[in-house]
């Protein structure tokens, strides 16, 4: 039987390390083994999409405790390794079995290691939910044709869970085992992904955005929101970046950090984030509906108002 290991203290990923190629903890000597789990854990680094049934005998307790304890500590650098020596299947089973325990914790899987990239925060949830609601508001009645959520997706040898996503119900699923499937169940990748970074450095979430629109997915657009420090006068550092498939760099960048004394209002052209319909309705039979504005405009004025009033 195999063991999985949890970190006994905090080990941020070094700035010069490349994810997902290497996610080694800074100090391996302080990685401590926990008692052997009751069921075998698949070989570390396994990258197959083979489905395995979760085992009720696996002891997830040390991992749950480690996640909660780490996020309660004064961590300054993200992401950091919370466990290593685990398989894809173990990670998926853990998410399924402990969803209620991990709500708000942003976990990722890279090369047999589980990383914590964000800890729960009010501002993180407010930004993700407000952007999702604004896109649905811009869609109007057409929003009823979409499902959102945050499905776990295999991206190469890694696993990402978006903060929010949009995919039309009518987009076909590739099916189990398909090269373009996002999961072992054969679900399709989201068409638009929303990522919010508070504790996570911009360079790291930028790399993740490029992975989302890389060759191993069918994601068409990634909207990244980087939250920074409070500026006073009813403002906080906040920048939005739009990544479109086929471009390594953002095709649109918006500074949403507007001080409270600056008079702005809804409809400001500088605050309109563009969502092209071709990406939003990618692989949907019949394509975009007639009469819907293209690109869809998302007014970030409302996000700025929420962020300025929300504590970290």
C-alpha positions as CSV (number, residue, x, y, z in Angstrom):
1,X,0.0,0.0,0.0
2,X,1.1,3.6,-0.6
3,X,1.2,6.5,1.7
4,X,0.3,10.1,1.0
5,X,2.3,12.8,2.7
6,X,1.1,16.1,4.2
7,X,3.3,19.0,4.9
8,X,4.1,19.7,8.6
9,X,4.7,23.4,8.0
10,X,4.3,25.8,5.1
11,X,6.3,25.4,1.9
12,X,5.4,28.0,-0.8
13,X,6.4,27.3,-4.3
14,X,9.6,29.1,-5.2
15,X,9.2,32.0,-7.6
16,X,11.6,30.4,-10.2
17,X,9.8,27.1,-10.2
18,X,7.8,26.2,-13.2
19,X,4.2,24.9,-12.7
20,X,3.1,22.3,-13.5
21,X,6.5,20.8,-14.4
22,X,7.8,21.1,-10.9
23,X,5.9,21.7,-7.7
24,X,8.6,20.6,-5.2
25,X,8.3,22.0,-1.6
26,X,11.0,24.4,-0.6
27,X,12.2,22.1,2.3
28,X,11.6,18.4,1.7
29,X,13.2,17.5,5.1
30,X,10.1,18.9,6.9
31,X,7.6,16.8,5.0
32,X,6.3,14.2,7.4
33,X,4.5,11.0,6.6
34,X,1.1,10.4,8.1
35,X,-0.1,6.9,9.1
36,X,-0.6,4.5,6.2
37,X,-4.0,4.9,4.6
38,X,-6.4,1.9,4.7
39,X,-6.7,1.7,0.9
40,X,-4.1,1.7,-1.7
41,X,-3.4,5.1,-3.3
42,X,-2.6,5.0,-7.0
43,X,0.9,5.4,-8.2
44,X,2.2,9.0,-7.8
45,X,2.2,11.0,-11.0
46,X,-0.4,8.8,-12.7
47,X,-1.9,10.7,-15.7
48,X,-4.5,8.3,-17.0
49,X,-8.2,9.1,-17.0
50,X,-9.1,5.7,-15.8
51,X,-12.1,5.9,-13.4
52,X,-11.7,4.4,-9.9
53,X,-14.4,4.1,-7.3
54,X,-13.6,6.2,-4.1
55,X,-12.8,4.1,-1.1
56,X,-14.6,4.8,2.2
57,X,-11.6,3.4,4.0
58,X,-9.2,6.1,2.8
59,X,-8.3,8.4,5.7
60,X,-8.7,12.0,4.4
61,X,-8.5,13.4,7.9
62,X,-4.9,14.5,7.9
63,X,-5.4,16.3,4.6
64,X,-8.5,18.1,5.7
65,X,-6.8,19.2,8.9
66,X,-3.7,20.3,7.1
67,X,-5.7,22.5,4.7
68,X,-7.7,24.2,7.5
69,X,-4.6,24.7,9.6
70,X,-2.5,26.2,6.8
71,X,-5.2,28.7,5.8
72,X,-5.5,29.8,9.5
73,X,-1.7,30.5,9.6
74,X,-0.2,33.8,8.4
75,X,0.9,32.6,5.0
76,X,2.3,35.2,2.6
77,X,3.3,33.2,-0.4
78,X,1.0,31.1,-2.6
79,X,0.6,28.5,-3.9
80,X,2.1,26.0,-1.5
81,X,2.2,22.2,-1.3
82,X,-0.2,20.6,1.1
83,X,0.2,17.0,0.2
84,X,2.3,14.9,-2.2
85,X,2.5,11.3,-3.4
86,X,-1.2,11.2,-4.5
87,X,-2.9,10.2,-7.7
88,X,-5.4,12.0,-9.9
89,X,-8.1,9.6,-8.7
90,X,-7.2,10.3,-5.0
91,X,-7.6,14.0,-5.6
92,X,-10.9,13.6,-7.4
93,X,-12.2,11.3,-4.7
94,X,-11.1,13.8,-2.0
95,X,-13.0,16.7,-3.7
96,X,-16.1,14.5,-4.0
97,X,-16.0,13.3,-0.5
98,X,-15.1,16.6,1.2
99,X,-16.7,19.3,-0.9
100,X,-18.4,20.8,2.1
101,X,-15.1,20.9,4.0
102,X,-13.1,22.5,1.2
103,X,-15.6,25.2,0.1
104,X,-13.6,28.3,-0.5
105,X,-10.3,26.6,-0.5
106,X,-8.9,26.7,-4.0
107,X,-7.0,23.4,-4.6
108,X,-5.1,22.2,-7.6
109,X,-3.3,19.1,-8.5
110,X,0.1,19.0,-10.2
111,X,2.4,16.1,-10.7
112,X,1.3,14.0,-7.7
113,X,1.0,17.0,-5.4
114,X,-2.0,18.9,-4.1
115,X,-1.6,22.7,-3.8
116,X,-3.5,25.4,-2.0
117,X,-3.7,28.4,-4.2
118,X,-6.3,30.5,-2.3
119,X,-7.9,30.4,1.1
120,X,-11.5,31.4,1.8
121,X,-12.2,35.1,1.6
122,X,-15.3,37.2,1.2
123,X,-13.8,39.3,-1.5
124,X,-12.7,36.3,-3.6
125,X,-16.3,34.9,-3.6
126,X,-17.8,38.3,-4.2
127,X,-15.7,39.0,-7.3
128,X,-16.3,35.5,-8.8
129,X,-20.0,35.6,-8.2
130,X,-20.5,39.2,-9.4
131,X,-18.7,38.6,-12.7
132,X,-20.7,35.5,-13.3
133,X,-24.0,37.3,-12.5
134,X,-23.0,40.2,-14.8
135,X,-22.4,37.9,-17.7
136,X,-25.7,36.2,-17.1
137,X,-27.4,39.6,-16.9
138,X,-25.9,40.6,-20.2
139,X,-27.2,37.4,-21.7
140,X,-30.7,38.1,-20.5
141,X,-33.2,35.3,-21.2
142,X,-30.5,33.4,-23.1
143,X,-28.7,32.8,-19.7
144,X,-31.3,30.1,-19.1
145,X,-29.4,28.0,-21.8
146,X,-26.2,28.0,-19.7
147,X,-24.9,26.1,-16.8
148,X,-22.1,27.4,-14.7
149,X,-20.6,25.8,-11.6
150,X,-17.0,25.0,-11.2
151,X,-16.3,21.5,-12.5
152,X,-12.9,19.9,-11.9
153,X,-11.1,19.6,-15.2
154,X,-8.0,17.7,-16.2
155,X,-5.6,20.1,-17.9
156,X,-2.7,18.0,-19.2
157,X,-1.3,16.3,-16.1
158,X,-2.9,18.7,-13.8
159,X,-6.4,19.3,-12.3
160,X,-8.0,22.8,-12.1
161,X,-11.3,23.8,-10.6
162,X,-12.4,27.2,-12.0
163,X,-13.8,29.8,-9.7
164,X,-16.8,30.1,-12.1
165,X,-17.5,29.0,-15.7
166,X,-20.0,29.2,-18.4
167,X,-21.0,26.5,-20.9
168,X,-24.3,26.2,-22.9
169,X,-26.4,23.1,-22.0
170,X,-26.5,22.2,-25.7
171,X,-22.7,21.9,-26.1
172,X,-22.1,18.1,-26.7
173,X,-20.1,16.1,-24.2
174,X,-17.1,14.3,-25.8
175,X,-17.8,11.2,-23.7
176,X,-15.6,9.0,-21.4
177,X,-12.1,8.4,-22.8
178,X,-12.3,11.1,-25.5
179,X,-9.2,13.1,-26.0
180,X,-11.1,16.4,-25.6
181,X,-13.0,15.3,-22.5
182,X,-12.4,17.4,-19.3
183,X,-13.0,14.6,-16.9
184,X,-13.2,10.8,-16.6
185,X,-17.0,11.1,-17.0
186,X,-16.5,12.6,-20.5
187,X,-17.8,16.1,-19.8
188,X,-16.9,19.0,-22.0
189,X,-14.6,21.8,-21.0
190,X,-16.2,25.1,-20.1
191,X,-16.3,27.7,-22.9
192,X,-15.5,30.6,-20.6
193,X,-13.6,30.3,-17.3
194,X,-13.5,32.9,-14.5
195,X,-10.4,33.0,-12.2
196,X,-10.0,35.3,-9.2
197,X,-6.6,35.8,-7.5
198,X,-6.3,37.4,-4.1
199,X,-3.4,35.7,-2.4
200,X,-2.1,34.0,-5.5
201,X,0.6,36.0,-7.4
202,X,-0.5,37.4,-10.8
203,X,2.4,35.6,-12.6
204,X,1.0,32.3,-11.3
205,X,-2.6,32.9,-12.3
206,X,-1.4,34.2,-15.6
207,X,0.4,30.9,-16.2
208,X,-2.8,29.1,-15.2
209,X,-4.8,31.1,-17.7
210,X,-2.5,30.1,-20.5
211,X,-2.9,26.5,-19.5
212,X,-6.7,26.8,-19.6
213,X,-6.5,27.9,-23.3
214,X,-3.7,25.5,-24.1
215,X,-3.7,22.5,-26.5
216,X,-5.1,20.1,-23.9
217,X,-8.4,21.9,-23.5
218,X,-11.2,23.5,-25.6
219,X,-11.7,26.5,-23.3
220,X,-12.1,29.6,-25.5
221,X,-11.7,32.5,-23.0
222,X,-10.4,33.0,-19.5
223,X,-11.3,36.1,-17.5
224,X,-8.7,36.8,-14.7
225,X,-9.3,39.2,-11.9
226,X,-6.3,40.1,-9.7
227,X,-7.3,41.7,-6.4
228,X,-4.7,43.8,-4.6
229,X,-4.3,46.1,-1.6
230,X,-6.9,48.7,-0.4
231,X,-6.1,52.2,-1.8
232,X,-8.4,54.1,0.5
233,X,-11.2,56.5,-0.6
234,X,-13.4,53.5,-1.4
235,X,-11.0,51.8,-3.8
236,X,-8.9,48.7,-4.0
237,X,-6.4,47.5,-6.5
238,X,-8.2,45.3,-9.0
239,X,-7.3,44.5,-12.6
240,X,-9.2,42.4,-15.1
241,X,-7.5,40.4,-18.0
242,X,-9.1,38.7,-20.9
243,X,-7.3,35.7,-22.4
244,X,-8.6,34.4,-25.8
245,X,-7.5,31.1,-27.3
246,X,-4.7,31.7,-29.8
247,X,-3.1,34.5,-27.8
248,X,-0.5,34.1,-25.1
249,X,-1.0,37.6,-23.8
250,X,-4.3,39.3,-22.6
251,X,-6.3,40.8,-25.5
252,X,-7.9,43.2,-23.0
253,X,-6.8,44.7,-19.7
254,X,-8.9,46.9,-17.5
255,X,-7.9,48.8,-14.4
256,X,-10.8,48.6,-12.1
257,X,-9.0,50.4,-9.3
258,X,-11.0,53.7,-9.3
259,X,-10.8,55.9,-6.2
260,X,-14.1,56.8,-4.6
261,X,-13.8,60.5,-5.3
262,X,-13.6,59.9,-9.1
263,X,-17.0,60.3,-10.6
264,X,-17.8,57.3,-12.8
265,X,-21.1,55.6,-13.6
266,X,-22.4,52.5,-15.2
267,X,-21.8,52.4,-19.0
268,X,-18.3,53.8,-18.9
269,X,-16.6,52.5,-22.1
270,X,-13.3,52.0,-20.3
271,X,-15.0,49.5,-18.0
272,X,-16.6,47.2,-20.6
273,X,-15.1,43.7,-20.7
274,X,-15.7,42.0,-24.0
275,X,-16.9,38.4,-24.3
276,X,-17.1,37.3,-27.9
277,X,-20.1,35.1,-28.8
278,X,-18.0,32.7,-30.9
279,X,-16.2,31.6,-27.8
280,X,-19.2,31.7,-25.5
281,X,-21.2,29.5,-27.9
282,X,-18.3,27.3,-29.1
283,X,-19.4,23.9,-30.4
284,X,-23.0,24.7,-29.8
285,X,-25.3,23.5,-32.6
286,X,-26.8,26.5,-34.4
287,X,-24.2,28.9,-32.9
288,X,-25.1,32.1,-31.1
289,X,-28.8,33.2,-31.1
290,X,-29.8,36.0,-33.4
291,X,-30.1,39.5,-32.0
292,X,-27.6,39.0,-29.2
293,X,-24.9,41.8,-29.1
294,X,-21.5,40.6,-30.2
295,X,-19.3,40.9,-28.3
296,X,-21.2,40.7,-25.1
297,X,-20.3,43.6,-22.9
298,X,-19.8,43.1,-19.1
299,X,-19.8,46.4,-17.2
300,X,-17.1,46.1,-14.5
301,X,-18.3,49.3,-12.8
302,X,-20.5,47.1,-10.6
303,X,-17.6,44.8,-9.7
304,X,-15.6,47.9,-8.7
305,X,-18.4,49.0,-6.4
306,X,-18.6,45.6,-4.7
307,X,-14.8,45.3,-4.3
308,X,-14.4,48.8,-2.8
309,X,-16.8,47.9,0.0
310,X,-15.6,44.3,0.7
311,X,-12.9,43.5,3.2
312,X,-10.3,40.9,2.4
